[in-house]
């Protein structure tokens, strides 16, 4: 069986869960996959194909992100003879980043990372909300098979998009255990939150909780990593804005932090709690959406709308640090990209077989 995997809407240099998902299964398929693969990639992200054959599409320089970039990529894809030739040979096309590029008459698999635009339309501007409803929803509804990252997303997709349950396959994200692993760094009085400054990431409530915690420990620091953090404006004393950092730097922070605090209001999966667990870092996390499903019993859960509850959970995680460390390491070990890759092979077969 010949599989085309589309990563054409990948934006290099913009780290996030969906981008990690796009890259890591492809890498794992090169070692554990049992089918024949070709990966459609933007020219400036040609390394995303790893050791699999790549079909590069040149990007117009006019748009570097968002729906405008996707529209430009659609035009370049339509004009590419290499893409059309390869599409004629594949048995199924997987849209790993949901958006259906390149268009094909072959059966399709779509990965639906979440339905946040339907559950929380207030988190999106009108243009992006409309784009998601057109691109994401239609691609998902017309696909032969749909990959979702959690049982939570499966339930929301069934309710919001009225999909056939037999076409939905839960394939959890995983983590890179080579990068995210225990180390010898000493623990510091640091709380860590790696997240872009998007509305659902709930930084405002975290800052309220941090003010409470500073009364217990005036030397406590809160380190924020991720893009767009300038949107948060002036930060209180003790809060550090690190911005985008490398995976190696992030792993070191996990190993040094006293606790990962994860107050997100909405996640289709949520990688940071697992990454922290794999590094031996205690985790305090929201009790909503897919987060409890990911964390299991290896984290202290809290109501993300209650600053006092967040602060109490951090204090409990600190008091139970050794217990949570061992439970977290065991939990994180259950999630590997090799297992994810094998599950994707099963979905590809299901999309083609009658």
N, C-alpha and C positions, 0 to 999 in steps of 0.2 A: 504494500500500500504506500502511495506517495502523498505526503502531507506538506501543504504550504502553511507556514506560520507567519502572520503579518505583525511586524513591529513598526509599521510605517508612521505611527503617530507618537513614537517615542521621542522625548525631548532630552537629549544628553545634558547632564549637569543639573537635572532637576530631580533629586532623590526623593523617593516616596515608596509606599507599599506597592502600588501598581507597577511602578517602574522596576522595582526589585523582582516582582513576580514575572515581568516580561523577560528579564535577563536570566534568572537562575534556572527555571525549568529547561530553557534552551540549552544552557550549559550542561545540565544533567542528562538531557536526551542524547548528547554526543557520546556519553559513556554507557548509559543503560537502556537507551531507546532501541526498539526492535523494528522500526519502520524506516522508510526513506524520507528525508526531510529537506526542505528548502526554506530559507528564511528571507522574507522581504524586509529590507531595512533602509532607513534614510542614509544617504552617502556619508554624512558626518557621524553616523553611529554604526559604521560597518562592523566594528568589533562586537556588536551586540549578537551577531550570529555565532560567535565562538568558533568552534571547529566545524560547524555545519555549513553547507554551501549557502552563500549569500547572493541575493539579487538586490543590487543597490539602486536606489532611486534618488536622483539629484533633486535637491530642494531649491525652490525659488528663493532668492534672498529677501523678498519683500515682507515676509511674515515669519517671526521666530517663535510664536506660541499662540495657543488658544484656537478658537474656531477658524480664524483667518489663516493660520498655518495649515490646518487640516484641509481647508478648501484649496490652498495652493498645492499641497501634496496630492490631493485628488486629481488635479489637473496634470501634474507631472506623471502620476501613475497611469492615467489614461493615455498619455502620449508615449509611454515607454514600451518599445517593442519587446525588450527583454522580459518585462512583466507579463505581457500578453502571451508570449511564447511559453513561459513557464506555467502559466495558469492553464494552458491547454493540456498539460501533462499530469496535473495533480488530481487526486481523488477526493480530497477534502481540504478546505482552507480554515485555519483557526485564527480568529481575530482576538489576539491575546489582550489587546487594550480596548476591546469592545467596538470601536469605530470600524465600520465595514469598508476598509481599504486594503487591497484592491477589490473592486467588484468582481464577482465570479458567478458562473452558472453551476459550479460544483456545489455539493453539500457543504454547509458551514457549521463551525463550532464557534460560539461566542462566549468569552469570559465576561460575566457580569460581576463587577467588583462591589457594587452596592446600588440601591435605588434612592440615594439620599435626595436627589432632585425631586422625588415624589413625596418622600417622608418629611423633608424639611425644605420646601421650595423657598422659604424665606432666607436660606443660606446662600442663594444664588441670585445673580442679576437676571433680568428678563431674557437677555440674549443667550446666556449660557444655559439657563433653564430650558428654553425652547430648543436649543441645539441638542441637549441631552435627550429630550423627549423624542426628537426626530431620529437622531443617530443611534443612541443607545437602545431605546425601546423597540424601534422597528427592527434593528439588527437582531435583537434577542428574540423577538416574537417570530421571526422568519427562519431562525436557525434550526438545523436538525438536532443539535445538542447544545446545551447551555452549561458551562462550568460556573459554579458559584463557590465562594471561598469559605462559606460557613453555613450551618443550618439556619442561622438568623437570616442571611441573605436569601436562602431558599424560601423561607416562609414569607418574606416580604415580596419576593418576586412572584410567588403564587398568588398573593393577594392583590398586588398592584398591577401586574402585567397579565394575569390570568393565563399562565403558561400550563402546558401539559406536564404534570408531575413526572411522567416517565422520561421526559427529555432533560430533566435537571440533574446534574451530577455535582455532588459536594466534593471539592478537592481543596483541602486547606493549604494556605501558605506554609512556608517552612523558613528555616534560617540557615545561614552559612556557618557551620560549626567550626570551620577553620579560622574564621575571623572572630566570631563571638564564642568565647571560651573563657574559663577561669584563668586567673593570672596571680602574680605575686604582689600587685600594687596594694598599698595600704589604704584602708577606708578613710575617707575624709568626711567632714561635716557638710556634705553637699546633697541637695536634692536635684534630680535631673529630669528634664522634660524635653525630649526631642520631637518637635512638631512645628510645621509651618504655622504662621499666624492666620489661620483660616477660622471663620466663626465657630465651627463645630469643635475646634480644638480647646475652646473654653479657657483661654489664658486668664481672663479677667477673674474668674472664680478662684483659680489657682493662686493668683496674687493676693486675694483676700485671705486664703488659707495660710499662705506664707507669712503674712503679717501676724497671724495668731501664733504660728510656730516660732517666730523670732522672739516672742515673749518667753518661750521656754528655753531657747538657745540663741542669744544675741549674735553668736558667731556663725550661725547657719547661713549657707549660701544656696541660692537657687540658680542653676545653670540652664539656660534656654538655648537649644540649638535648632537649626532649620532655617528655611528661607522666609523672606518677607517680615522678619521680626521688627523692622523699623516701624511697622504699622502699630505696634504696641505703644509707641510714644515714650515719654520719660518713664523710667522704671524705678521702683523703690530701692532703697539701700539694701544691699545684699543680693540683688538680682543681677545676673550677668548675661549679656546677650552675645553669644558666641557665633551665631549665624551658621552657615553651611560648613561642615567639617568633614574630614575623610572618615571612612568606615573604621580605620585603625584608631583614629582619635576618639570616635564614638565608643568603640569597644573599651578603650582605656578608661573613658569616663564611667561606663557601666561598672567596671571593676573597682573604681575608686569611690563611687557615690554611695552614700549611706542608704539611699532609696531611690528607685524610679517612681515618680508620681505621674499618673496617666489619667487626667480628668476629662478625657474626650467625651463629647455628647453623642457621637455617632461614629461607628466603625463597622465596615463590612468584614474586617478581620482584626487588624491592629498588631503590627509586628513588634513595636518596642517592648511590650511586656515580655515576649518570648526571648528577644535578644538580650534583655537584662537578665532574665533567668539563666540563660546559657552562660552568662558571665559571672554568675553567683551573686547578683544584686537583688536584694529584697524588692518586692513590687507592691505598691498600693495603686489600685486602678478602679475605674468607674464600674458600676454594676449594671450598665445598660448596653443594649444592642449586642454585638458579637463578643464583647470583651470578656464577660464571664465564661463563655464557651471556650475561648482561647486559654484563659488563665487556669481554668479548673479550680482546684482547691489550693493552688500554690501562690495565691496573692490575697491581700486584704482588700476587700471590695468596699466601695463607698458610693453614696449618692452624689453625683457630680454637680448638682445644683445647690449643695449645702457646704459652704466653706468650713464650717465647724466639723462636719463629717469627714471632709478631706483631711483636715489637720489631725483629727483623732485617728484616722486610718494610717497616716504616716507615722504617728507615735507608736501605734500598735505594731506596724511593720518593723520599726526600729527595735522594739522590745523582743520581737520574735525573729530577729535577723538570722540566727543560725538555723532555726527550724525552716524558715522560708528559703534559705539558700539551698538546703538539701532537696526540699520539695520542688523548687524551681528548676534545679539542674535535671531532676528526673522528668519533669514535665516537658522541658525544652527538648530533651533527647528524643521525644516521640515525633518530632517534626523535622523531616529531611526532604531536601529537594529531589533526591533520587526516588523516594516514594511518590512524590508529586509527579515526577516525569512518567513513571510507570502508570499512574492513574490517568494521565493525559493520553497515553497510548490507548488505554481501554476506551476512553471517550471517543477518540478518533475512529476506532473500529465501530463503535455503537452508532456513530453518525452516518456511516456508509452501509453497514449491514442492514438488510431489510428486516 
